[in-house]
């Protein structure tokens, strides 16, 4: 197993919100996911019906991309991004896709895959990683609440439960107060997608 300093690649204790990319040889896919770290063990939970789920079931691999672009989080939450926004690499004769705009990324093999009626849970074994740029960013409440809003938006689309929409609208006030232009643009894009910017 490759030794990768998880902290160096932004994967710390708790749930790490990253954009996961997968690739089956014809078209790369990207979607925000929570990578769970407890001590030095990593886990991911993927819901059935998603492209990420299908790709992981077929390939048993994924890439965790560390990204600070709030607009990219929203775009990958609700749809596909253009193939030109990915790079495809080969490592040990296996192909994988990464986001060109990622600060860094790490390739993982999915092991000990367990399926439930709704999802799969897999342990993640690091295979390869790359640092594209060294970026130090302070905590921005607007960015953090934008990510939380993306999570609630997916739950709202699945359930139509208005409590998620109320949370998103409450968070949007803080995003517009504390976020920069990218966070504000991302929140507008999210609300537009949900039909709430009229």
C-alpha positions as CSV (number, residue, x, y, z in Angstrom):
1,X,0.0,0.0,0.0
2,X,1.3,3.4,-0.9
3,X,2.2,5.7,2.0
4,X,0.3,8.9,1.7
5,X,0.2,11.5,4.4
6,X,-3.5,12.1,4.5
7,X,-3.2,15.4,6.4
8,X,-1.0,16.7,3.6
9,X,-3.7,16.0,1.1
10,X,-6.4,17.7,3.1
11,X,-8.1,14.5,4.5
12,X,-8.4,15.0,8.2
13,X,-10.4,13.4,11.0
14,X,-14.2,13.5,10.4
15,X,-16.1,13.9,7.2
16,X,-14.2,15.5,4.4
17,X,-16.3,17.1,1.6
18,X,-14.4,16.5,-1.6
19,X,-15.3,16.0,-5.2
20,X,-15.0,12.3,-6.1
21,X,-14.1,11.4,-9.7
22,X,-14.6,8.0,-11.3
23,X,-13.8,6.7,-14.8
24,X,-14.9,3.6,-16.7
25,X,-12.9,4.3,-19.9
26,X,-15.4,6.3,-21.9
27,X,-16.5,9.4,-19.9
28,X,-15.3,10.7,-16.5
29,X,-17.8,11.5,-13.8
30,X,-17.6,13.9,-10.8
31,X,-19.8,14.3,-7.8
32,X,-19.4,15.8,-4.3
33,X,-19.0,13.1,-1.6
34,X,-18.0,12.8,2.1
35,X,-14.8,10.9,2.7
36,X,-14.9,9.7,6.3
37,X,-11.6,9.5,8.2
38,X,-11.4,7.8,11.7
39,X,-7.8,7.6,12.8
40,X,-6.1,6.3,9.7
41,X,-9.1,4.4,8.3
42,X,-11.1,5.9,5.4
43,X,-14.6,5.0,4.4
44,X,-17.0,6.2,1.7
45,X,-20.8,5.6,1.4
46,X,-22.3,5.7,-2.1
47,X,-26.0,5.6,-2.8
48,X,-27.4,3.2,-5.4
49,X,-28.6,4.8,-8.6
50,X,-25.7,7.2,-9.0
51,X,-23.1,7.1,-11.7
52,X,-20.4,7.1,-9.0
53,X,-22.0,4.0,-7.4
54,X,-22.0,2.2,-10.8
55,X,-18.5,3.2,-11.6
56,X,-17.1,2.1,-8.2
57,X,-19.0,-1.2,-8.5
58,X,-17.4,-1.8,-11.9
59,X,-13.9,-0.5,-11.2
60,X,-13.4,-0.5,-7.4
61,X,-11.6,2.8,-7.6
62,X,-12.2,6.5,-7.0
63,X,-10.3,9.7,-6.8
64,X,-10.8,12.2,-4.0
65,X,-10.2,15.7,-5.3
66,X,-9.6,18.6,-2.9
67,X,-11.3,21.6,-4.4
68,X,-12.0,25.1,-3.1
69,X,-14.2,26.3,-6.0
70,X,-17.8,26.6,-4.7
71,X,-19.3,26.9,-8.2
72,X,-17.7,23.6,-9.1
73,X,-19.3,22.0,-6.1
74,X,-22.7,23.2,-7.2
75,X,-22.2,22.2,-10.8
76,X,-21.1,18.6,-9.9
77,X,-24.0,18.3,-7.4
78,X,-26.6,18.8,-10.1
79,X,-25.1,17.5,-13.3
80,X,-22.2,16.5,-15.5
81,X,-19.3,18.8,-16.2
82,X,-17.5,18.9,-19.5
83,X,-14.9,16.3,-20.3
84,X,-12.4,19.1,-20.9
85,X,-12.4,19.8,-17.1
86,X,-10.8,16.5,-16.4
87,X,-7.3,15.0,-16.9
88,X,-7.0,11.2,-17.3
89,X,-3.9,9.5,-15.8
90,X,-2.6,6.0,-15.8
91,X,-1.0,4.5,-12.8
92,X,0.0,0.8,-12.6
93,X,-1.8,0.3,-15.9
94,X,-5.1,1.5,-14.5
95,X,-6.8,4.7,-15.8
96,X,-8.4,7.3,-13.6
97,X,-9.8,10.8,-14.0
98,X,-8.9,13.8,-11.9
99,X,-10.2,17.4,-11.9
100,X,-7.8,19.8,-13.5
101,X,-8.7,22.5,-11.0
102,X,-8.1,20.3,-7.9
103,X,-5.5,21.6,-5.4
104,X,-4.5,18.0,-4.9
105,X,-6.0,14.5,-5.4
106,X,-5.6,11.0,-4.1
107,X,-6.5,7.7,-5.9
108,X,-8.1,5.0,-3.7
109,X,-9.0,1.4,-4.2
110,X,-12.3,0.5,-2.7
111,X,-12.0,-2.6,-0.5
112,X,-14.2,-4.5,1.9
113,X,-17.3,-3.3,-0.1
114,X,-20.5,-4.0,1.7
115,X,-23.9,-3.4,0.2
116,X,-27.2,-2.5,1.8
117,X,-30.6,-2.0,0.2
118,X,-29.8,1.7,-0.4
119,X,-26.0,2.0,-0.7
120,X,-22.6,0.6,-0.5
121,X,-19.9,1.3,2.1
122,X,-16.3,0.7,1.2
123,X,-12.9,1.1,2.9
124,X,-10.5,3.2,0.9
125,X,-6.9,2.1,0.4
126,X,-4.5,4.9,-1.0
127,X,-2.7,4.0,-4.2
128,X,-1.3,7.3,-5.5
129,X,-1.6,11.0,-4.9
130,X,-0.4,14.3,-6.3
131,X,-0.2,17.9,-5.0
132,X,-1.0,20.4,-7.8
133,X,-0.6,23.5,-5.8
134,X,0.1,24.5,-2.3
135,X,-2.9,26.6,-1.1
136,X,-3.6,27.8,2.4
137,X,-7.1,29.1,3.0
138,X,-8.7,30.4,6.1
139,X,-12.1,29.1,7.2
140,X,-14.9,30.9,5.3
141,X,-18.4,30.6,6.7
142,X,-19.9,31.3,3.3
143,X,-18.0,28.5,1.6
144,X,-18.8,26.0,4.4
145,X,-22.5,26.8,4.3
146,X,-22.5,26.6,0.5
147,X,-21.3,23.0,0.8
148,X,-23.9,22.3,3.5
149,X,-26.5,23.8,1.2
150,X,-25.5,21.4,-1.6
151,X,-26.0,18.5,0.7
152,X,-29.5,19.8,1.7
153,X,-30.3,20.4,-1.9
154,X,-29.8,16.8,-2.8
155,X,-31.9,15.7,0.1
156,X,-34.6,18.2,-0.9
157,X,-34.7,16.9,-4.5
158,X,-35.1,13.3,-3.1
159,X,-37.7,14.0,-0.5
160,X,-39.3,17.4,-1.3
161,X,-39.2,18.0,2.5
162,X,-39.5,21.8,2.9
163,X,-37.2,21.7,6.0
164,X,-34.2,21.4,3.7
165,X,-35.3,24.4,1.6
166,X,-35.8,26.5,4.8
167,X,-32.2,25.6,5.8
168,X,-30.8,26.5,2.4
169,X,-32.6,29.9,2.4
170,X,-31.3,30.6,5.9
171,X,-27.7,29.6,4.9
172,X,-28.0,31.8,1.8
173,X,-28.2,34.9,4.0
174,X,-24.8,34.0,5.6
175,X,-23.3,33.0,2.3
176,X,-24.2,36.4,0.9
177,X,-22.9,38.2,4.0
178,X,-19.6,36.2,4.6
179,X,-18.8,34.7,1.2
180,X,-16.8,36.2,-1.6
181,X,-18.0,36.5,-5.2
182,X,-17.5,32.8,-6.0
183,X,-19.6,31.7,-3.0
184,X,-22.3,34.2,-3.9
185,X,-22.3,33.1,-7.5
186,X,-22.5,29.4,-6.4
187,X,-25.4,30.1,-4.1
188,X,-27.3,31.9,-6.9
189,X,-26.7,28.9,-9.2
190,X,-28.0,26.5,-6.5
191,X,-31.1,28.5,-5.9
192,X,-31.7,28.9,-9.6
193,X,-31.5,25.2,-10.0
194,X,-34.0,24.7,-7.2
195,X,-36.3,27.3,-8.8
196,X,-36.0,29.7,-5.8
197,X,-34.6,32.7,-7.6
198,X,-37.6,34.3,-9.2
